[in-house]
Amino acid sequence: MIDSYKHKGMRHKLAEAIRDKGITDERIIEAINKIPRHLFMDSSFEKFAYSDVPFPIGSGQTISQPYTVAVQTELLEVKKGDKILEIGTGSGYQACVLLEMGAKVYSIERQQISLTKLDFYCLRLVIILRCFMVMVTKGFLLLRLLTR
């Protein structure tokens, strides 16, 4: 999947909608405007990626509504270098927002991921999050996500 000008335009509209709903931390708005959310979803549902709604991603999970991600992130008052433990990686979108803001994110996911999906999953995170370590142990996927 690519990140086209169309995607960038839809992201910009989404970021503005979140600002209009009352999010005041510009770093959050910038992160949402920068992160290609459609890469966290199956390509067949790409047209829903920039709607401000949660969306199913499989295994009984959803990618959170962007406004919910923004509110949670604003409540954390994230500072560059903060270490954050996320329980339930899900799609990885929330972790990406936190990383974009300069946090060091440690995320744990309980869902088993097939090797094929794991390769794709890590590729997405490597491209977007600069994922440096992946460790699978006892059915848990632990990602240590660090920014440069």
N, C-alpha and C positions, 0 to 999 in steps of 0.2 A: 504494500500500500504506500502511496505517496502522500505528501503534505502539499496540496495545491493552493493556489491563490483563493480558490473557492473555499477551502477549509479555513484558511487564514481569515477570510471575510466573515465566515460563520462564527469563528472563535471570537473575533472582535465584537460582533453583535452580542454574543453570550456574555462576554466580559462587561459590556456596557449594561446589559440587563441586570447583572449581579450588582454592579455599582448602584443602579437605580433602586434596587431592593434594600440598600442601606449598608453595604459593605464599604468601610472607609479606609481599610489598609490597602494602599496602592500596590504594595508588593504582591498581595493576593490577586488583585485584578490583573497585574502584569503576568503573573504565573499562569493564570487561567487563559490569558490571551496568547501565551507562548506555547503551552503544552497541547500537542495534537491529540485530543481526546478520542478521535476516531480510531487511533492505533490501539486503543485499549478495548476495542469491541470487535466482534466478528465483522468482516468487510461487508457482509450482506445487510447489515443494519447501520451502515455508515450514515445514512440520511437522518438518523435519530441522535447522532453523537453530540450535536450542539444544541439540542433541546434541553431546557432546564428541567429535566425529569430524570428519575432513576430509570435504569434499564437492565433487564435480566442478562446475566453473562454466563449462566450455566451453574450446575451444582447447587441450585437453590440460592444463588447469590445474585446481587445486583451491583452495577457500577452506580455509586451514589449520585444523587442530584447535585449538579455543580454548586447550587446555592448552599446546600447542606455542607458540602466540602468547604466552601468559603467561610460559613459561620463557624464550623468546628475549628478551622485554621485560625480565624480571627480570635476566638476565645483562648487559644493556646498562647497568643502573644509571642510568636516564634521570633527568636533572635538568631543571627548567623552563628553557626557553631553549636546550637542547642542539639542535644542528643534526644531523639524521640523513639520510643518503642511503640510500634504499631502491631496490634494483635488482629490478625485477619487482613492479609494483603489484598485479597480480592483481585481486582483488575490491576492494582498498582497505581491508580490515578491519584489517590490521596497522598501516597508516598511521594509521588512525583511533584505535587504542589509543594509539599514540605521541603523537598530537596531543592526545588527552584528558589526557595526562600533562604537557602543556605543552611538548613538543618542537616544533621547527620541522622539518617533514619535506619532503624533496625526493625525489620518487619517479619512476622511469623504467619504462615498460612498452614492450616490443617488439612486442606483438601489435597488428596493425592493427585499428582500431575503426571501424565504419561511422558516418556522421554521425548516423544515428538512434540507434545505441547510444551514441555519444559524448554526445549531448544527454542521454540518460537517465543515463549514467554520471556526467556532471558534475552533473546535478541531484541525484543521490544524494549526491555529495560536497559540493555546496554546502549542502544541508540539514544534513548531519551534520558536515562538517569545515570549513565556511566556506572554500571553495576560492576563491582570489582570482585565480589566473592559470592559463590552460590554453593550451598551445602545441603544435601538431602540426607536426612537421618530419621529413622523410625516414622516414616510417613509425614514428616514435617518438612516444609520448605522454609529455610531461613535465608533471608537475603540481607546482606550487609550492604547498604546503599550509601555511597559516599560521593560528595561533590568534589570537584577538583580543588 
